[in-house]
């Protein structure tokens, strides 16, 4: 029974540490809106970030193109 508590406890601690890392180091999270209202504008060109697009363009294929592929 002790190994079960150790595994469940370490999983909970790991999940808590991961959430803490996301809350502290993620540029999308803003804790101080008075002094730093837009933290995403202070990203350097060397910083990595994701761009999420809402519009997806699909190429139209005919049945012949798919059959020859």
PQR file of N, CA, C, O and H, with PARSE charges and radii, in Angstrom:
ATOM      1  N   UNK A   1       0.819  -1.199   0.000 -0.4000 1.5000
ATOM      2  CA  UNK A   1       0.000   0.000   0.000 -0.0000 2.0000
ATOM      3  C   UNK A   1       0.865   1.266   0.000  0.5500 1.7000
ATOM      4  O   UNK A   1       0.464   2.299  -0.537 -0.5500 1.4000
ATOM      5  N   UNK A   2       2.032   1.177   0.596 -0.4000 1.5000
ATOM      6  CA  UNK A   2       2.935   2.330   0.637 -0.0000 2.0000
ATOM      7  C   UNK A   2       3.409   2.731  -0.764  0.5500 1.7000
ATOM      8  O   UNK A   2       3.452   3.926  -1.054 -0.5500 1.4000
ATOM      9  H   UNK A   2       2.358   0.338   1.032  0.4000 1.0000
ATOM     10  N   UNK A   3       3.773   1.774  -1.661 -0.4000 1.5000
ATOM     11  CA  UNK A   3       4.172   2.197  -3.019 -0.0000 2.0000
ATOM     12  C   UNK A   3       3.052   2.925  -3.764  0.5500 1.7000
ATOM     13  O   UNK A   3       3.320   3.829  -4.557 -0.5500 1.4000
ATOM     14  H   UNK A   3       3.738   0.802  -1.425  0.4000 1.0000
ATOM     15  N   UNK A   4       1.809   2.538  -3.513 -0.4000 1.5000
ATOM     16  CA  UNK A   4       0.692   3.233  -4.157 -0.0000 2.0000
ATOM     17  C   UNK A   4       0.643   4.693  -3.719  0.5500 1.7000
ATOM     18  O   UNK A   4       0.473   5.586  -4.550 -0.5500 1.4000
ATOM     19  H   UNK A   4       1.592   1.804  -2.869  0.4000 1.0000
ATOM     20  N   UNK A   5       0.790   4.940  -2.423 -0.4000 1.5000
ATOM     21  CA  UNK A   5       0.788   6.321  -1.926 -0.0000 2.0000
ATOM     22  C   UNK A   5       1.982   7.099  -2.458  0.5500 1.7000
ATOM     23  O   UNK A   5       1.860   8.287  -2.755 -0.5500 1.4000
ATOM     24  H   UNK A   5       0.929   4.215  -1.748  0.4000 1.0000
ATOM     25  N   UNK A   6       3.122   6.455  -2.581 -0.4000 1.5000
ATOM     26  CA  UNK A   6       4.302   7.138  -3.120 -0.0000 2.0000
ATOM     27  C   UNK A   6       4.103   7.524  -4.592  0.5500 1.7000
ATOM     28  O   UNK A   6       4.455   8.632  -4.994 -0.5500 1.4000
ATOM     29  H   UNK A   6       3.221   5.490  -2.339  0.4000 1.0000
ATOM     30  N   UNK A   7       3.551   6.632  -5.377 -0.4000 1.5000
ATOM     31  CA  UNK A   7       3.340   6.911  -6.798 -0.0000 2.0000
ATOM     32  C   UNK A   7       2.277   7.998  -6.984  0.5500 1.7000
ATOM     33  O   UNK A   7       2.471   8.928  -7.767 -0.5500 1.4000
ATOM     34  H   UNK A   7       3.265   5.731  -5.050  0.4000 1.0000
ATOM     35  N   UNK A   8       1.170   7.884  -6.277 -0.4000 1.5000
ATOM     36  CA  UNK A   8       0.103   8.885  -6.391 -0.0000 2.0000
ATOM     37  C   UNK A   8       0.601  10.240  -5.866  0.5500 1.7000
ATOM     38  O   UNK A   8       0.312  11.277  -6.463 -0.5500 1.4000
ATOM     39  H   UNK A   8       1.012   7.128  -5.642  0.4000 1.0000
ATOM     40  N   UNK A   9       1.330  10.235  -4.777 -0.4000 1.5000
ATOM     41  CA  UNK A   9       1.853  11.484  -4.219 -0.0000 2.0000
ATOM     42  C   UNK A   9       2.857  12.151  -5.137  0.5500 1.7000
ATOM     43  O   UNK A   9       2.819  13.366  -5.329 -0.5500 1.4000
ATOM     44  H   UNK A   9       1.564   9.392  -4.292  0.4000 1.0000
ATOM     45  N   UNK A  10       3.769  11.349  -5.713 -0.4000 1.5000
ATOM     46  CA  UNK A  10       4.756  11.943  -6.622 -0.0000 2.0000
ATOM     47  C   UNK A  10       4.079  12.465  -7.889  0.5500 1.7000
ATOM     48  O   UNK A  10       4.514  13.475  -8.441 -0.5500 1.4000
ATOM     49  H   UNK A  10       3.800  10.362  -5.556  0.4000 1.0000
ATOM     50  N   UNK A  11       3.030  11.803  -8.358 -0.4000 1.5000
ATOM     51  CA  UNK A  11       2.281  12.314  -9.508 -0.0000 2.0000
ATOM     52  C   UNK A  11       1.595  13.624  -9.200  0.5500 1.7000
ATOM     53  O   UNK A  11       1.586  14.534 -10.029 -0.5500 1.4000
ATOM     54  H   UNK A  11       2.676  10.982  -7.909  0.4000 1.0000
ATOM     55  N   UNK A  12       1.019  13.729  -8.019 -0.4000 1.5000
ATOM     56  CA  UNK A  12       0.371  14.977  -7.614 -0.0000 2.0000
ATOM     57  C   UNK A  12       1.360  16.114  -7.445  0.5500 1.7000
ATOM     58  O   UNK A  12       1.091  17.247  -7.843 -0.5500 1.4000
ATOM     59  H   UNK A  12       1.026  12.989  -7.345  0.4000 1.0000
ATOM     60  N   UNK A  13       2.505  15.807  -6.853 -0.4000 1.5000
ATOM     61  CA  UNK A  13       3.542  16.832  -6.683 -0.0000 2.0000
ATOM     62  C   UNK A  13       4.076  17.269  -8.044  0.5500 1.7000
ATOM     63  O   UNK A  13       4.298  18.459  -8.269 -0.5500 1.4000
ATOM     64  H   UNK A  13       2.723  14.887  -6.530  0.4000 1.0000
ATOM     65  N   UNK A  14       4.284  16.314  -8.952 -0.4000 1.5000
ATOM     66  CA  UNK A  14       4.760  16.649 -10.294 -0.0000 2.0000
ATOM     67  C   UNK A  14       3.761  17.513 -11.050  0.5500 1.7000
ATOM     68  O   UNK A  14       4.151  18.464 -11.729 -0.5500 1.4000
ATOM     69  H   UNK A  14       4.104  15.347  -8.769  0.4000 1.0000
ATOM     70  N   UNK A  15       2.476  17.191 -10.939 -0.4000 1.5000
ATOM     71  CA  UNK A  15       1.451  17.998 -11.601 -0.0000 2.0000
ATOM     72  C   UNK A  15       1.398  19.405 -11.011  0.5500 1.7000
ATOM     73  O   UNK A  15       1.233  20.381 -11.743 -0.5500 1.4000
ATOM     74  H   UNK A  15       2.160  16.418 -10.388  0.4000 1.0000
ATOM     75  N   UNK A  16       1.536  19.510  -9.694 -0.4000 1.5000
ATOM     76  CA  UNK A  16       1.546  20.829  -9.053 -0.0000 2.0000
ATOM     77  C   UNK A  16       2.744  21.658  -9.474  0.5500 1.7000
ATOM     78  O   UNK A  16       2.616  22.858  -9.718 -0.5500 1.4000
ATOM     79  H   UNK A  16       1.670  18.717  -9.099  0.4000 1.0000
ATOM     80  N   UNK A  17       3.920  21.022  -9.562 -0.4000 1.5000
ATOM     81  CA  UNK A  17       5.114  21.754 -10.005 -0.0000 2.0000
ATOM     82  C   UNK A  17       4.991  22.192 -11.461  0.5500 1.7000
ATOM     83  O   UNK A  17       5.445  23.279 -11.820 -0.5500 1.4000
ATOM     84  H   UNK A  17       4.024  20.047  -9.364  0.4000 1.0000
ATOM     85  N   UNK A  18       4.388  21.364 -12.296 -0.4000 1.5000
ATOM     86  CA  UNK A  18       4.188  21.727 -13.696 -0.0000 2.0000
ATOM     87  C   UNK A  18       3.241  22.927 -13.818  0.5500 1.7000
ATOM     88  O   UNK A  18       3.501  23.843 -14.598 -0.5500 1.4000
ATOM     89  H   UNK A  18       4.019  20.481 -12.005  0.4000 1.0000
ATOM     90  N   UNK A  19       2.152  22.925 -13.056 -0.4000 1.5000
ATOM     91  CA  UNK A  19       1.233  24.062 -13.086 -0.0000 2.0000
ATOM     92  C   UNK A  19       1.894  25.335 -12.569  0.5500 1.7000
ATOM     93  O   UNK A  19       1.633  26.429 -13.069 -0.5500 1.4000
ATOM     94  H   UNK A  19       1.941  22.182 -12.421  0.4000 1.0000
ATOM     95  N   UNK A  20       2.756  25.181 -11.560 -0.4000 1.5000
ATOM     96  CA  UNK A  20       3.471  26.343 -11.040 -0.0000 2.0000
ATOM     97  C   UNK A  20       4.439  26.900 -12.087  0.5500 1.7000
ATOM     98  O   UNK A  20       4.582  28.115 -12.229 -0.5500 1.4000
ATOM     99  H   UNK A  20       2.968  24.292 -11.153  0.4000 1.0000
ATOM    100  N   UNK A  21       5.096  26.002 -12.814 -0.4000 1.5000
ATOM    101  CA  UNK A  21       6.012  26.452 -13.868 -0.0000 2.0000
ATOM    102  C   UNK A  21       5.254  27.182 -14.965  0.5500 1.7000
ATOM    103  O   UNK A  21       5.720  28.206 -15.464 -0.5500 1.4000
ATOM    104  H   UNK A  21       4.980  25.015 -12.698  0.4000 1.0000
ATOM    105  N   UNK A  22       4.082  26.662 -15.349 -0.4000 1.5000
ATOM    106  CA  UNK A  22       3.277  27.344 -16.359 -0.0000 2.0000
ATOM    107  C   UNK A  22       2.818  28.716 -15.881  0.5500 1.7000
ATOM    108  O   UNK A  22       2.816  29.673 -16.655 -0.5500 1.4000
ATOM    109  H   UNK A  22       3.703  25.830 -14.944  0.4000 1.0000
ATOM    110  N   UNK A  23       2.434  28.819 -14.629 -0.4000 1.5000
ATOM    111  CA  UNK A  23       1.924  30.082 -14.099 -0.0000 2.0000
ATOM    112  C   UNK A  23       3.018  31.130 -13.946  0.5500 1.7000
ATOM    113  O   UNK A  23       2.738  32.326 -14.039 -0.5500 1.4000
ATOM    114  H   UNK A  23       2.436  28.041 -13.999  0.4000 1.0000
ATOM    115  N   UNK A  24       4.258  30.706 -13.712 -0.4000 1.5000
ATOM    116  CA  UNK A  24       5.326  31.667 -13.449 -0.0000 2.0000
ATOM    117  C   UNK A  24       6.085  32.040 -14.721  0.5500 1.7000
ATOM    118  O   UNK A  24       6.424  33.209 -14.904 -0.5500 1.4000
ATOM    119  H   UNK A  24       4.485  29.735 -13.637  0.4000 1.0000
ATOM    120  N   UNK A  25       6.358  31.086 -15.596 -0.4000 1.5000
ATOM    121  CA  UNK A  25       7.246  31.339 -16.718 -0.0000 2.0000
ATOM    122  C   UNK A  25       6.540  31.487 -18.067  0.5500 1.7000
ATOM    123  O   UNK A  25       7.209  31.718 -19.074 -0.5500 1.4000
ATOM    124  H   UNK A  25       6.083  30.136 -15.447  0.4000 1.0000
ATOM    125  N   UNK A  26       5.235  31.364 -18.119 -0.4000 1.5000
ATOM    126  CA  UNK A  26       4.512  31.484 -19.376 -0.0000 2.0000
ATOM    127  C   UNK A  26       4.266  32.960 -19.686  0.5500 1.7000
ATOM    128  O   UNK A  26       3.775  33.682 -18.818 -0.5500 1.4000
ATOM    129  H   UNK A  26       4.691  31.176 -17.301  0.4000 1.0000
ATOM    130  N   UNK A  27       4.588  33.434 -20.894 -0.4000 1.5000
ATOM    131  CA  UNK A  27       4.378  34.854 -21.196 -0.0000 2.0000
ATOM    132  C   UNK A  27       2.902  35.227 -21.348  0.5500 1.7000
ATOM    133  O   UNK A  27       2.572  36.413 -21.352 -0.5500 1.4000
ATOM    134  H   UNK A  27       4.987  32.847 -21.599  0.4000 1.0000
ATOM    135  N   UNK A  28       2.016  34.251 -21.474 -0.4000 1.5000
ATOM    136  CA  UNK A  28       0.600  34.556 -21.603 -0.0000 2.0000
ATOM    137  C   UNK A  28      -0.050  34.870 -20.266  0.5500 1.7000
ATOM    138  O   UNK A  28      -1.153  35.416 -20.237 -0.5500 1.4000
ATOM    139  H   UNK A  28       2.284  33.287 -21.471  0.4000 1.0000
ATOM    140  N   UNK A  29       0.597  34.544 -19.170 -0.4000 1.5000
ATOM    141  CA  UNK A  29       0.043  34.781 -17.838 -0.0000 2.0000
ATOM    142  C   UNK A  29       0.546  36.124 -17.333  0.5500 1.7000
ATOM    143  O   UNK A  29       1.748  36.389 -17.344 -0.5500 1.4000
ATOM    144  H   UNK A  29       1.493  34.101 -19.194  0.4000 1.0000
ATOM    145  N   UNK A  30      -0.368  36.959 -16.896 -0.4000 1.5000
ATOM    146  CA  UNK A  30      -0.013  38.295 -16.414 -0.0000 2.0000
ATOM    147  C   UNK A  30      -0.502  38.434 -14.976  0.5500 1.7000
ATOM    148  O   UNK A  30      -1.707  38.517 -14.737 -0.5500 1.4000
ATOM    149  H   UNK A  30      -1.344  36.743 -16.888  0.4000 1.0000
ATOM    150  N   UNK A  31       0.427  38.461 -14.012 -0.4000 1.5000
ATOM    151  CA  UNK A  31       0.085  38.589 -12.603 -0.0000 2.0000
ATOM    152  C   UNK A  31       0.009  40.053 -12.167  0.5500 1.7000
ATOM    153  O   UNK A  31      -0.753  40.391 -11.262 -0.5500 1.4000
ATOM    154  H   UNK A  31       1.406  38.394 -14.207  0.4000 1.0000
ATOM    155  N   UNK A  32       0.798  40.927 -12.811 -0.4000 1.5000
ATOM    156  CA  UNK A  32       0.876  42.333 -12.408 -0.0000 2.0000
ATOM    157  C   UNK A  32       0.386  43.195 -13.570  0.5500 1.7000
ATOM    158  O   UNK A  32       1.184  43.649 -14.390 -0.5500 1.4000
ATOM    159  H   UNK A  32       1.417  40.652 -13.546  0.4000 1.0000
ATOM    160  N   UNK A  33      -0.917  43.417 -13.638 -0.4000 1.5000
ATOM    161  CA  UNK A  33      -1.470  44.180 -14.753 -0.0000 2.0000
ATOM    162  C   UNK A  33      -1.265  45.676 -14.605  0.5500 1.7000
ATOM    163  O   UNK A  33      -1.428  46.419 -15.572 -0.5500 1.4000
ATOM    164  H   UNK A  33      -1.565  43.048 -12.972  0.4000 1.0000
ATOM    165  N   UNK A  34      -0.912  46.129 -13.416 -0.4000 1.5000
ATOM    166  CA  UNK A  34      -0.716  47.560 -13.214 -0.0000 2.0000
ATOM    167  C   UNK A  34       0.624  48.003 -13.793  0.5500 1.7000
ATOM    168  O   UNK A  34       0.678  48.998 -14.516 -0.5500 1.4000
ATOM    169  H   UNK A  34      -0.779  45.526 -12.630  0.4000 1.0000
ATOM    170  N   UNK A  35       1.703  47.289 -13.492 -0.4000 1.5000
ATOM    171  CA  UNK A  35       3.033  47.679 -13.960 -0.0000 2.0000
ATOM    172  C   UNK A  35       3.401  47.073 -15.314  0.5500 1.7000
ATOM    173  O   UNK A  35       4.243  47.616 -16.029 -0.5500 1.4000
ATOM    174  H   UNK A  35       1.659  46.481 -12.904  0.4000 1.0000
ATOM    175  N   UNK A  36       2.778  45.961 -15.664 -0.4000 1.5000
ATOM    176  CA  UNK A  36       3.119  45.270 -16.905 -0.0000 2.0000
ATOM    177  C   UNK A  36       1.827  44.780 -17.567  0.5500 1.7000
ATOM    178  O   UNK A  36       1.521  43.590 -17.507 -0.5500 1.4000
ATOM    179  H   UNK A  36       2.094  45.520 -15.083  0.4000 1.0000
ATOM    180  N   UNK A  37       1.063  45.687 -18.201 -0.4000 1.5000
ATOM    181  CA  UNK A  37      -0.242  45.287 -18.713 -0.0000 2.0000
ATOM    182  C   UNK A  37      -0.185  44.359 -19.926  0.5500 1.7000
ATOM    183  O   UNK A  37      -1.116  43.585 -20.149 -0.5500 1.4000
ATOM    184  H   UNK A  37       1.312  46.654 -18.250  0.4000 1.0000
ATOM    185  N   UNK A  38       0.881  44.420 -20.706 -0.4000 1.5000
ATOM    186  CA  UNK A  38       0.996  43.584 -21.905 -0.0000 2.0000
ATOM    187  C   UNK A  38       2.367  42.908 -21.942  0.5500 1.7000
ATOM    188  O   UNK A  38       3.256  43.383 -22.648 -0.5500 1.4000
ATOM    189  H   UNK A  38       1.638  45.048 -20.525  0.4000 1.0000
ATOM    190  N   UNK A  39       2.563  41.820 -21.206 -0.4000 1.5000
ATOM    191  CA  UNK A  39       3.882  41.188 -21.151 -0.0000 2.0000
ATOM    192  C   UNK A  39       4.283  40.534 -22.459  0.5500 1.7000
ATOM    193  O   UNK A  39       5.473  40.309 -22.681 -0.5500 1.4000
ATOM    194  H   UNK A  39       1.841  41.434 -20.632  0.4000 1.0000
ATOM    195  N   UNK A  40       3.342  40.221 -23.333 -0.4000 1.5000
ATOM    196  CA  UNK A  40       3.679  39.583 -24.599 -0.0000 2.0000
ATOM    197  C   UNK A  40       4.376  40.544 -25.553  0.5500 1.7000
ATOM    198  O   UNK A  40       4.982  40.099 -26.528 -0.5500 1.4000
ATOM    199  H   UNK A  40       2.375  40.404 -23.153  0.4000 1.0000
ATOM    200  N   UNK A  41       4.309  41.854 -25.301 -0.4000 1.5000
ATOM    201  CA  UNK A  41       5.013  42.813 -26.153 -0.0000 2.0000
ATOM    202  C   UNK A  41       6.494  42.907 -25.812  0.5500 1.7000
ATOM    203  O   UNK A  41       7.262  43.497 -26.572 -0.5500 1.4000
ATOM    204  H   UNK A  41       3.817  42.216 -24.510  0.4000 1.0000
ATOM    205  N   UNK A  42       6.907  42.343 -24.693 -0.4000 1.5000
ATOM    206  CA  UNK A  42       8.306  42.421 -24.276 -0.0000 2.0000
ATOM    207  C   UNK A  42       9.098  41.179 -24.656  0.5500 1.7000
ATOM    208  O   UNK A  42      10.164  40.932 -24.091 -0.5500 1.4000
ATOM    209  H   UNK A  42       6.284  41.864 -24.075  0.4000 1.0000
ATOM    210  N   UNK A  43       8.597  40.392 -25.602 -0.4000 1.5000
ATOM    211  CA  UNK A  43       9.322  39.208 -26.050 -0.0000 2.0000
ATOM    212  C   UNK A  43      10.445  39.615 -26.988  0.5500 1.7000
ATOM    213  O   UNK A  43      10.261  40.459 -27.865 -0.5500 1.4000
ATOM    214  H   UNK A  43       7.731  40.592 -26.061  0.4000 1.0000
ATOM    215  N   UNK A  44      11.598  39.015 -26.796 -0.4000 1.5000
ATOM    216  CA  UNK A  44      12.744  39.277 -27.663 -0.0000 2.0000
ATOM    217  C   UNK A  44      12.581  38.493 -28.964  0.5500 1.7000
ATOM    218  O   UNK A  44      11.825  37.522 -29.007 -0.5500 1.4000
ATOM    219  H   UNK A  44      11.747  38.330 -26.083  0.4000 1.0000
ATOM    220  N   UNK A  45      13.283  38.902 -30.027 -0.4000 1.5000
ATOM    221  CA  UNK A  45      13.193  38.146 -31.280 -0.0000 2.0000
ATOM    222  C   UNK A  45      13.695  36.709 -31.156  0.5500 1.7000
ATOM    223  O   UNK A  45      13.316  35.849 -31.952 -0.5500 1.4000
ATOM    224  H   UNK A  45      13.898  39.690 -29.992  0.4000 1.0000
ATOM    225  N   UNK A  46      14.534  36.448 -30.176 -0.4000 1.5000
ATOM    226  CA  UNK A  46      15.056  35.088 -30.002 -0.0000 2.0000
ATOM    227  C   UNK A  46      14.128  34.209 -29.160  0.5500 1.7000
ATOM    228  O   UNK A  46      14.363  33.005 -29.064 -0.5500 1.4000
ATOM    229  H   UNK A  46      14.842  37.147 -29.530  0.4000 1.0000
ATOM    230  N   UNK A  47      13.082  34.773 -28.549 -0.4000 1.5000
ATOM    231  CA  UNK A  47      12.140  33.983 -27.752 -0.0000 2.0000
ATOM    232  C   UNK A  47      11.257  33.135 -28.659  0.5500 1.7000
ATOM    233  O   UNK A  47      10.899  33.545 -29.763 -0.5500 1.4000
ATOM    234  H   UNK A  47      12.891  35.752 -28.628  0.4000 1.0000
ATOM    235  N   UNK A  48      10.917  31.960 -28.179 -0.4000 1.5000
ATOM    236  CA  UNK A  48      10.039  31.081 -28.936 -0.0000 2.0000
ATOM    237  C   UNK A  48       8.603  31.274 -28.482  0.5500 1.7000
ATOM    238  O   UNK A  48       8.337  31.380 -27.285 -0.5500 1.4000
ATOM    239  H   UNK A  48      11.208  31.627 -27.282  0.4000 1.0000
ATOM    240  N   UNK A  49       7.692  31.319 -29.413 -0.4000 1.5000
ATOM    241  CA  UNK A  49       6.288  31.448 -29.099 -0.0000 2.0000
ATOM    242  C   UNK A  49       5.476  30.761 -30.192  0.5500 1.7000
ATOM    243  O   UNK A  49       5.983  30.497 -31.283 -0.5500 1.4000
ATOM    244  H   UNK A  49       7.908  31.234 -30.386  0.4000 1.0000
ATOM    245  N   UNK A  50       4.229  30.479 -29.892 -0.4000 1.5000
ATOM    246  CA  UNK A  50       3.347  29.793 -30.828 -0.0000 2.0000
ATOM    247  C   UNK A  50       2.364  30.794 -31.428  0.5500 1.7000
ATOM    248  O   UNK A  50       1.888  31.703 -30.748 -0.5500 1.4000
ATOM    249  H   UNK A  50       3.818  30.694 -29.007  0.4000 1.0000
ATOM    250  N   UNK A  51       2.074  30.612 -32.691 -0.4000 1.5000
ATOM    251  CA  UNK A  51       1.078  31.425 -33.365 -0.0000 2.0000
ATOM    252  C   UNK A  51      -0.121  30.529 -33.646  0.5500 1.7000
ATOM    253  O   UNK A  51       0.007  29.492 -34.297 -0.5500 1.4000
ATOM    254  H   UNK A  51       2.461  29.873 -33.243  0.4000 1.0000
ATOM    255  N   UNK A  52      -1.260  30.926 -33.162 -0.4000 1.5000
ATOM    256  CA  UNK A  52      -2.469  30.140 -33.360 -0.0000 2.0000
ATOM    257  C   UNK A  52      -3.340  30.831 -34.396  0.5500 1.7000
ATOM    258  O   UNK A  52      -3.773  31.966 -34.197 -0.5500 1.4000
ATOM    259  H   UNK A  52      -1.364  31.769 -32.633  0.4000 1.0000
ATOM    260  N   UNK A  53      -3.591  30.148 -35.492 -0.4000 1.5000
ATOM    261  CA  UNK A  53      -4.426  30.700 -36.540 -0.0000 2.0000
ATOM    262  C   UNK A  53      -5.822  30.113 -36.494  0.5500 1.7000
ATOM    263  O   UNK A  53      -5.981  28.910 -36.288 -0.5500 1.4000
ATOM    264  H   UNK A  53      -3.239  29.226 -35.654  0.4000 1.0000
ATOM    265  N   UNK A  54      -6.813  30.925 -36.678 -0.4000 1.5000
ATOM    266  CA  UNK A  54      -8.188  30.459 -36.654 -0.0000 2.0000
ATOM    267  C   UNK A  54      -8.648  30.019 -38.040  0.5500 1.7000
ATOM    268  O   UNK A  54      -9.535  29.174 -38.161 -0.5500 1.4000
ATOM    269  H   UNK A  54      -6.684  31.903 -36.845  0.4000 1.0000
ATOM    270  N   UNK A  55      -8.052  30.584 -39.080 -0.4000 1.5000
ATOM    271  CA  UNK A  55      -8.492  30.290 -40.435 -0.0000 2.0000
ATOM    272  C   UNK A  55      -7.539  29.272 -41.053  0.5500 1.7000
ATOM    273  O   UNK A  55      -6.324  29.472 -41.053 -0.5500 1.4000
ATOM    274  H   UNK A  55      -7.332  31.270 -38.982  0.4000 1.0000
ATOM    275  N   UNK A  56      -8.080  28.202 -41.568 -0.4000 1.5000
ATOM    276  CA  UNK A  56      -7.275  27.188 -42.235 -0.0000 2.0000
ATOM    277  C   UNK A  56      -7.669  27.162 -43.704  0.5500 1.7000
ATOM    278  O   UNK A  56      -8.851  27.167 -44.047 -0.5500 1.4000
ATOM    279  H   UNK A  56      -9.067  28.040 -41.568  0.4000 1.0000
ATOM    280  N   UNK A  57      -6.664  27.135 -44.555 -0.4000 1.5000
ATOM    281  CA  UNK A  57      -6.914  27.065 -45.985 -0.0000 2.0000
ATOM    282  C   UNK A  57      -6.714  25.629 -46.441  0.5500 1.7000
ATOM    283  O   UNK A  57      -5.683  25.019 -46.157 -0.5500 1.4000
ATOM    284  H   UNK A  57      -5.704  27.131 -44.276  0.4000 1.0000
ATOM    285  N   UNK A  58      -7.681  25.101 -47.134 -0.4000 1.5000
ATOM    286  CA  UNK A  58      -7.599  23.744 -47.628 -0.0000 2.0000
ATOM    287  C   UNK A  58      -7.499  23.774 -49.144  0.5500 1.7000
ATOM    288  O   UNK A  58      -8.154  24.569 -49.818 -0.5500 1.4000
ATOM    289  H   UNK A  58      -8.518  25.596 -47.364  0.4000 1.0000
ATOM    290  N   UNK A  59      -6.680  22.907 -49.647 -0.4000 1.5000
ATOM    291  CA  UNK A  59      -6.519  22.802 -51.087 -0.0000 2.0000
ATOM    292  C   UNK A  59      -7.579  21.844 -51.617  0.5500 1.7000
ATOM    293  O   UNK A  59      -7.779  20.757 -51.075 -0.5500 1.4000
ATOM    294  H   UNK A  59      -6.148  22.261 -49.100  0.4000 1.0000
ATOM    295  N   UNK A  60      -8.240  22.255 -52.664 -0.4000 1.5000
ATOM    296  CA  UNK A  60      -9.288  21.417 -53.226 -0.0000 2.0000
ATOM    297  C   UNK A  60      -8.670  20.388 -54.165  0.5500 1.7000
ATOM    298  O   UNK A  60      -7.877  20.730 -55.043 -0.5500 1.4000
ATOM    299  H   UNK A  60      -8.077  23.137 -53.104  0.4000 1.0000
ATOM    300  N   UNK A  61      -9.032  19.151 -53.976 -0.4000 1.5000
ATOM    301  CA  UNK A  61      -8.551  18.055 -54.802 -0.0000 2.0000
ATOM    302  C   UNK A  61      -9.731  17.455 -55.562  0.5500 1.7000
ATOM    303  O   UNK A  61     -10.859  17.395 -55.072 -0.5500 1.4000
ATOM    304  H   UNK A  61      -9.675  18.872 -53.262  0.4000 1.0000
ATOM    305  N   UNK A  62      -9.429  17.030 -56.738 -0.4000 1.5000
ATOM    306  CA  UNK A  62     -10.442  16.281 -57.475 -0.0000 2.0000
ATOM    307  C   UNK A  62     -10.231  14.795 -57.212  0.5500 1.7000
ATOM    308  O   UNK A  62      -9.213  14.400 -56.645 -0.5500 1.4000
ATOM    309  H   UNK A  62      -8.513  17.079 -57.135  0.4000 1.0000
ATOM    310  N   UNK A  63     -11.177  13.987 -57.617 -0.4000 1.5000
ATOM    311  CA  UNK A  63     -11.074  12.539 -57.409 -0.0000 2.0000
ATOM    312  C   UNK A  63      -9.900  11.981 -58.202  0.5500 1.7000
ATOM    313  O   UNK A  63      -9.257  11.028 -57.762 -0.5500 1.4000
ATOM    314  H   UNK A  63     -12.004  14.308 -58.078  0.4000 1.0000
ATOM    315  N   UNK A  64      -9.612  12.556 -59.358 -0.4000 1.5000
ATOM    316  CA  UNK A  64      -8.494  12.079 -60.181 -0.0000 2.0000
ATOM    317  C   UNK A  64      -7.154  12.324 -59.476  0.5500 1.7000
ATOM    318  O   UNK A  64      -6.261  11.479 -59.525 -0.5500 1.4000
ATOM    319  H   UNK A  64     -10.134  13.331 -59.715  0.4000 1.0000
ATOM    320  N   UNK A  65      -7.021  13.482 -58.823 -0.4000 1.5000
ATOM    321  CA  UNK A  65      -5.775  13.788 -58.111 -0.0000 2.0000
ATOM    322  C   UNK A  65      -5.550  12.815 -56.955  0.5500 1.7000
ATOM    323  O   UNK A  65      -4.427  12.373 -56.718 -0.5500 1.4000
ATOM    324  H   UNK A  65      -7.747  14.168 -58.783  0.4000 1.0000
ATOM    325  N   UNK A  66      -6.611  12.491 -56.248 -0.4000 1.5000
ATOM    326  CA  UNK A  66      -6.480  11.582 -55.116 -0.0000 2.0000
ATOM    327  C   UNK A  66      -6.177  10.159 -55.607  0.5500 1.7000
ATOM    328  O   UNK A  66      -5.383   9.448 -54.991 -0.5500 1.4000
ATOM    329  H   UNK A  66      -7.524  12.851 -56.441  0.4000 1.0000
ATOM    330  N   UNK A  67      -6.801   9.747 -56.704 -0.4000 1.5000
ATOM    331  CA  UNK A  67      -6.573   8.397 -57.235 -0.0000 2.0000
ATOM    332  C   UNK A  67      -5.149   8.256 -57.771  0.5500 1.7000
ATOM    333  O   UNK A  67      -4.565   7.175 -57.688 -0.5500 1.4000
ATOM    334  H   UNK A  67      -7.445  10.325 -57.204  0.4000 1.0000
ATOM    335  N   UNK A  68      -4.587   9.325 -58.315 -0.4000 1.5000
ATOM    336  CA  UNK A  68      -3.229   9.256 -58.867 -0.0000 2.0000
ATOM    337  C   UNK A  68      -2.158   9.428 -57.799  0.5500 1.7000
ATOM    338  O   UNK A  68      -0.977   9.198 -58.061 -0.5500 1.4000
ATOM    339  H   UNK A  68      -5.061  10.202 -58.382  0.4000 1.0000
ATOM    340  N   UNK A  69      -2.551   9.821 -56.626 -0.4000 1.5000
ATOM    341  CA  UNK A  69      -1.590  10.046 -55.552 -0.0000 2.0000
ATOM    342  C   UNK A  69      -1.134   8.729 -55.024  0.5500 1.7000
ATOM    343  O   UNK A  69      -0.315   8.681 -54.106 -0.5500 1.4000
ATOM    344  H   UNK A  69      -3.509  10.008 -56.413  0.4000 1.0000
TER
END
